[in-house]
Amino acid sequence: MELVLILKMFFIIGVIIAAYAILRNLDIIKIILVYFKDLILRK
């Protein structure tokens, strides 16, 4: 039982860290998407 609880805690912490990293890099992701959209639509 304790192992399952520990794994759940690690999973929740991992999700929080991943969400924080994605939110921090959202502007960079937007720039990359705009760049690729311009590349595709320019042709």
Secondary structure, DSSP 8 states (H G I E B T S, - for coil): -HHHHHHHHHHHHHHHHHHHHHHHTHHHHHHHHHHHHHHHHH-
